[in-house]
């Protein structure tokens, strides 16, 4: 404990002295979140300085080994860093699928060459990643994917299409699933996990406009795209094992964000989204409604229980446990929490939450309408709720088919 307190004091001194005070209070501000990559989005200059400082110290991925850009810290030490960042309400120094999805997967399955090539660049925010799993005819039934990779010497020639590629138009590399053995009797066999540079000739990315008015998703086309064989993660034709491990990281990440309302906790007190809903209800004069108060109180208890459960799983991961089928429980429940949260927000705001544009609505009102619409997709992305229930029934509860 004394060592952790000393570490906290050291981190606190660095944050207070070297990280711009202009970033304090901006933990939830999108312009303070650096995704990195060769085509970085516009962010505050102070956020880029914060990334450079953190990357130099291994703080963007503190539990990763030093040779891959981390700090080789224990989970307990990393939690001290998270706590000090949260105390000042600073944004994380770096966000993205490199840290939360492909990075942990490479640590588990990647060759030493792939680790050394990609992990340090991830921690420095030099490369932005996207995921190439779903296809027009292979969503929930992902194993039915048809994008092919045919070997030609030291390269694979990739042809096919991926869909719902989150931020594909802003990304540099894709981790994807391809079919390398079409003759395999079992559809899960013959799939390979491949890393692809999206700057390669033959790749085309098209944004998809959503009902919320945003376009974070894309469809990606591959026409005779040549990819080095050395970019295979794990074994050829055994990519399904790698894919399932990555899905565990993805679902845990989605669940954590949805379950917390996209906010982190401050040491000593949970920053629950329901607390902000209660404050909004008081501002809107809706706090006298006993049914509404009951819904907020129930959401608060559920959020706290969920966050504690996710934290327990994170502690297990720090002890060397890999994400398992319980990540489906997290994803399912996190989805439900976020949709309930958005429904409550609508109930509190009333008619003001129905605005789409024009005078008479605040920026928060207009954003709320889009957030509610966006939340409808939570039960589909990252694996539909129906698929998660099947996984829970079979692999967690052991129920028969």
C-alpha positions in Angstrom: 0.0 0.0 0.0 2.8 2.4 0.8 4.4 1.7 -2.6 1.1 2.5 -4.3 0.7 5.7 -2.3 4.2 6.7 -3.3 3.4 6.0 -7.0 0.2 8.0 -6.7 2.2 11.0 -5.4 4.7 10.7 -8.3 1.9 10.5 -10.9 0.0 13.4 -9.3 3.1 15.6 -9.4 3.6 14.9 -13.1 -0.1 15.4 -14.0 -0.4 18.7 -12.1 2.9 20.1 -13.4 3.2 18.8 -16.9 -0.4 18.3 -18.2 -2.2 21.4 -19.3 -4.8 22.6 -16.8 -7.0 23.4 -19.9 -7.7 19.6 -20.1 -9.1 19.4 -16.6 -12.9 18.8 -16.7 -12.7 17.6 -20.3 -12.8 13.8 -19.7 -16.0 13.4 -21.6 -15.2 16.0 -24.3 -14.8 14.3 -27.7 -12.3 17.0 -28.8 -10.0 15.9 -26.0 -9.9 12.3 -27.1 -7.0 11.4 -29.3 -7.6 8.3 -31.5 -4.3 8.8 -33.3 -3.4 7.5 -36.8 -2.2 8.9 -40.0 -5.4 11.0 -40.5 -6.0 12.3 -37.0 -9.2 14.1 -36.1 -9.1 17.6 -34.9 -8.4 17.7 -31.1 -7.2 20.2 -28.6 -3.4 20.8 -29.0 -3.0 20.1 -25.3 -4.5 16.6 -25.9 -1.7 15.8 -28.3 0.9 17.1 -25.8 -0.7 14.8 -23.1 -0.5 11.8 -25.5 3.2 12.5 -26.1 4.0 12.8 -22.4 2.0 9.6 -21.6 3.5 7.6 -24.4 7.0 8.5 -23.4 6.3 7.1 -19.9 4.4 4.0 -21.0 1.1 5.3 -19.6 -1.1 4.8 -22.7 -0.9 1.0 -22.0 0.7 0.8 -18.6 0.3 -3.0 -18.1 2.0 -3.9 -21.4 5.7 -4.9 -21.4 8.2 -2.0 -21.8 9.6 -3.4 -25.1 6.1 -2.9 -26.6 5.6 0.6 -25.4 4.1 -0.1 -22.0 5.3 0.5 -18.4 5.2 -3.2 -17.3 3.0 -2.2 -14.3 0.6 -4.4 -12.4 -3.1 -3.9 -12.7 -3.1 -2.3 -9.2 -0.4 0.2 -10.3 -2.4 0.9 -13.5 -5.5 1.6 -11.4 -3.5 4.2 -9.5 -2.8 6.0 -12.7 -6.5 5.8 -13.8 -7.5 7.2 -10.4 -5.2 10.2 -10.6 -6.3 10.9 -14.2 -9.9 10.7 -13.0 -9.2 12.9 -10.0 -8.4 15.8 -12.3 -11.2 14.8 -14.7 -8.6 14.5 -17.5 -9.3 12.6 -20.7 -7.4 9.4 -21.3 -4.2 10.1 -23.2 -5.2 7.8 -26.0 -8.3 5.9 -27.0 -9.1 3.4 -29.8 -9.4 -0.2 -30.8 -5.6 -0.6 -30.9 -5.5 -0.4 -27.1 -8.7 -2.2 -26.3 -9.0 -4.9 -28.9 -6.1 -5.8 -31.3 -3.3 -4.9 -28.8 -4.4 -7.4 -26.2 -5.0 -10.0 -29.0 -1.5 -9.5 -30.4 0.0 -9.9 -26.9 -1.8 -13.3 -26.7 -1.5 -14.6 -30.2 0.9 -12.4 -32.3 4.3 -13.4 -33.5 7.2 -11.5 -31.9 7.7 -9.7 -35.2 4.1 -8.5 -35.3 4.2 -7.4 -31.6 7.3 -5.3 -32.2 6.0 -3.8 -35.4 2.5 -2.9 -34.2 2.3 -2.6 -30.4 4.8 0.4 -29.9 3.0 2.3 -32.7 -0.3 1.7 -31.0 0.9 3.1 -27.7 2.3 6.2 -29.5 -1.0 6.7 -31.3 0.7 6.5 -34.7 -1.8 3.9 -36.2 -5.6 3.8 -35.9 -7.3 0.4 -36.2 -10.7 -0.8 -37.3 -12.4 -4.2 -37.3 -13.3 -6.3 -40.3 -15.6 -9.1 -39.1 -19.2 -8.7 -40.2 -20.3 -9.1 -43.9 -23.6 -8.4 -45.6 -24.5 -12.1 -45.2 -22.5 -12.9 -42.2 -23.4 -10.8 -39.2 -24.7 -12.8 -36.2 -23.7 -16.0 -38.1 -20.1 -14.7 -38.4 -18.7 -18.1 -39.3 -20.5 -17.9 -42.7 -18.1 -15.1 -43.9 -17.1 -15.3 -47.5 -14.3 -12.8 -47.9 -11.5 -14.9 -49.4 -7.7 -14.9 -49.1 -5.9 -17.0 -51.6 -2.2 -17.5 -51.2 0.2 -16.4 -53.9 3.8 -16.9 -52.9 4.5 -14.8 -49.9 1.2 -12.9 -50.1 -2.5 -13.5 -49.8 -4.9 -12.0 -52.4 -8.0 -10.8 -50.6 -11.4 -10.3 -52.2 -14.7 -9.6 -50.6 -16.7 -7.1 -48.5 -16.9 -6.1 -44.8 -19.7 -4.1 -43.3 -20.3 -2.1 -40.1 -16.7 -1.2 -40.1 -16.6 1.3 -37.2 -14.5 4.4 -38.2 -13.1 2.6 -41.2 -12.8 5.8 -43.1 -10.6 7.3 -40.4 -8.5 4.2 -39.8 -5.1 3.1 -41.1 -5.1 -0.7 -40.5 -7.8 -3.4 -40.2 -7.7 -6.6 -38.3 -10.0 -8.9 -40.2 -11.3 -12.5 -40.7 -10.8 -14.1 -44.1 -11.6 -17.6 -45.5 -8.4 -19.4 -46.5 -9.9 -22.9 -46.8 -13.3 -22.8 -48.6 -13.4 -26.6 -48.7 -13.4 -27.0 -44.9 -16.3 -29.2 -43.7 -17.0 -27.0 -40.6 -17.5 -23.4 -41.4 -15.5 -22.2 -38.3 -12.5 -24.0 -39.7 -10.6 -22.5 -42.6 -10.9 -18.9 -41.3 -7.7 -16.9 -40.8 -7.1 -13.7 -38.8 -5.2 -11.2 -40.9 -3.8 -7.6 -40.5 -4.3 -5.4 -43.5 -2.9 -1.9 -44.3 -5.9 0.0 -45.6 -3.6 2.1 -47.8 -3.0 -1.0 -50.0 -4.2 -0.8 -53.6 -7.7 -2.4 -54.0 -9.2 -1.3 -50.7 -12.2 1.0 -50.8 -14.1 2.4 -47.8 -17.5 4.0 -47.9 -19.3 5.6 -44.9 -22.8 4.5 -44.0 -25.2 7.2 -42.7 -27.2 6.2 -39.6 -30.6 7.2 -38.4 -28.9 9.4 -35.8 -27.4 11.5 -38.6 -23.9 10.3 -38.0 -21.7 8.1 -40.1 -19.3 6.1 -37.8 -19.9 2.9 -39.7 -18.6 2.0 -43.1 -18.6 -0.7 -45.7 -15.2 -1.9 -46.9 -14.5 -3.5 -50.3 -11.4 -5.6 -51.2 -10.5 -6.2 -54.8 -7.3 -8.3 -55.4 -5.7 -6.7 -52.3 -2.3 -8.2 -51.7 -1.3 -8.8 -48.0 1.9 -10.3 -46.8 1.6 -13.8 -45.3 3.6 -12.6 -42.2 0.5 -10.5 -41.3 -1.4 -13.6 -40.1 -2.1 -13.6 -36.4 -2.0 -17.1 -34.9 -2.2 -20.1 -37.2 -3.5 -20.2 -40.8 -7.1 -21.7 -40.8 -7.3 -21.4 -37.0 -8.4 -17.8 -36.9 -11.7 -18.6 -35.2 -9.9 -19.1 -31.9 -8.2 -15.7 -32.3 -11.5 -14.1 -33.3 -13.3 -15.4 -30.3 -10.6 -14.0 -27.9 -10.8 -10.6 -29.5 -14.6 -10.6 -29.3 -14.2 -11.1 -25.6 -12.1 -8.0 -25.4 -14.5 -6.1 -27.6 -17.6 -7.1 -25.6 -15.9 -6.2 -22.3 -15.0 -2.8 -23.7 -18.5 -2.1 -25.1 -20.0 -3.2 -21.8 -17.7 -1.1 -19.7 -18.5 2.1 -21.8 -22.2 1.5 -22.0 -22.6 0.4 -18.4 -20.8 3.5 -17.1 -22.5 5.9 -19.4 -19.1 6.6 -21.0 -17.7 8.1 -17.8 -15.0 6.8 -15.4 -15.1 6.7 -11.6 -13.3 9.1 -9.3 -11.4 7.5 -6.4 -13.7 7.2 -3.4 -17.0 7.8 -5.3 -18.6 6.2 -8.3 -19.5 8.7 -11.0 -22.8 7.1 -12.1 -24.8 8.3 -15.1 -27.9 8.0 -12.9 -26.5 10.7 -10.6 -26.5 13.1 -13.6 -30.0 12.0 -14.5 -31.1 12.8 -11.0 -29.6 16.3 -11.3 -31.3 16.8 -14.6 -34.6 15.8 -13.2 -34.3 18.4 -10.5 -33.4 21.0 -13.1 -36.3 20.1 -15.2 -38.8 20.1 -12.3 -39.5 16.4 -12.8 -38.0 15.1 -9.5 -41.4 15.1 -7.7 -42.6 12.2 -9.8 -42.3 9.2 -7.6 -42.3 6.7 -10.5 -39.5 8.6 -12.2 -37.5 8.7 -8.9 -38.0 5.0 -8.6 -36.6 4.4 -12.1 -33.6 6.5 -11.4 -32.9 4.8 -8.1 -33.2 1.4 -9.7 -30.8 2.4 -12.5 -28.3 3.7 -9.9 -28.3 0.4 -8.1 -28.0 -1.6 -11.3 -25.1 0.6 -12.6 -23.2 0.2 -9.4 -23.6 -3.6 -9.3 -22.6 -3.8 -12.9 -19.5 -1.6 -12.5 -18.4 -3.6 -9.5 -18.8 -6.9 -11.5 -16.9 -5.5 -14.5 -14.1 -4.4 -12.1 -13.9 -7.9 -10.7 -13.5 -9.3 -14.1 -10.8 -6.6 -14.9 -8.9 -7.7 -11.8 -9.1 -11.3 -12.9 -7.7 -10.3 -16.3 -4.8 -8.6 -14.5 -4.1 -11.9 -12.8 -3.8 -13.6 -16.2 -7.4 -14.7 -16.8 -8.5 -14.3 -20.4 -12.0 -13.0 -21.3 -14.4 -15.9 -21.4 -18.1 -16.3 -22.1 -18.9 -14.0 -19.2 -18.1 -11.1 -21.5 -21.4 -11.9 -23.3 -23.2 -11.3 -20.0 -21.4 -7.9 -19.7 -22.3 -6.9 -23.2 -25.9 -7.9 -22.9 -26.5 -6.1 -19.6 -24.4 -3.1 -20.5 -26.6 -2.7 -23.6 -29.7 -2.8 -21.6 -28.4 -0.3 -19.1 -27.5 2.2 -21.8 -30.9 1.8 -23.5 -32.7 2.3 -20.2 -30.6 5.3 -19.5 -31.5 6.9 -22.8 -35.2 6.2 -22.3 -35.0 7.8 -18.9 -33.3 10.8 -20.4 -36.2 11.2 -22.8 -38.7 10.9 -20.0 -37.0 13.6 -18.0 -36.6 16.1 -20.9 -40.1 15.5 -22.3 -40.9 17.3 -25.6 -37.5 19.0 -25.5 -36.0 15.6 -26.3 -37.9 15.4 -29.6 -36.0 18.2 -31.4 -33.9 17.5 -34.4 -32.8 20.9 -35.5 -33.8 24.6 -35.4 -34.6 27.2 -32.7 -36.3 26.3 -29.5 -33.9 23.4 -28.6 -30.6 23.6 -26.8 -27.5 21.8 -28.0 -28.0 19.2 -25.3 -31.6 18.7 -26.4 -30.6 18.0 -30.0 -27.7 15.7 -28.9 -30.1 13.7 -26.7 -32.4 12.9 -29.6 -29.4 11.6 -31.6 -28.0 9.6 -28.6 -31.4 7.9 -28.1 -31.6 6.9 -31.7 -28.0 5.7 -31.6 -28.7 3.5 -28.6 -31.1 1.5 -30.7 -28.2 -0.1 -32.4 -26.5 -1.2 -29.1 -28.4 -4.5 -29.1 -27.0 -5.3 -32.5 -23.4 -4.1 -32.6 -20.7 -6.3 -31.0 -22.9 -9.3 -31.4 -26.7 -9.2 -31.1 -28.4 -9.6 -27.8 -30.0 -12.9 -29.0 -26.5 -14.3 -29.8 -25.3 -13.2 -26.3 -28.2 -15.0 -24.7 -27.4 -18.2 -26.6 -23.7 -18.0 -25.5 -24.8 -17.4 -21.9 -27.3 -20.3 -22.0 -24.8 -22.8 -23.5 -21.4 -21.8 -22.2 -22.2 -20.1 -18.9 -25.3 -21.9 -17.7 -24.5 -25.2 -19.5 -28.1 -25.6 -20.8 -28.8 -28.1 -23.5 -29.3 -27.1 -27.1 
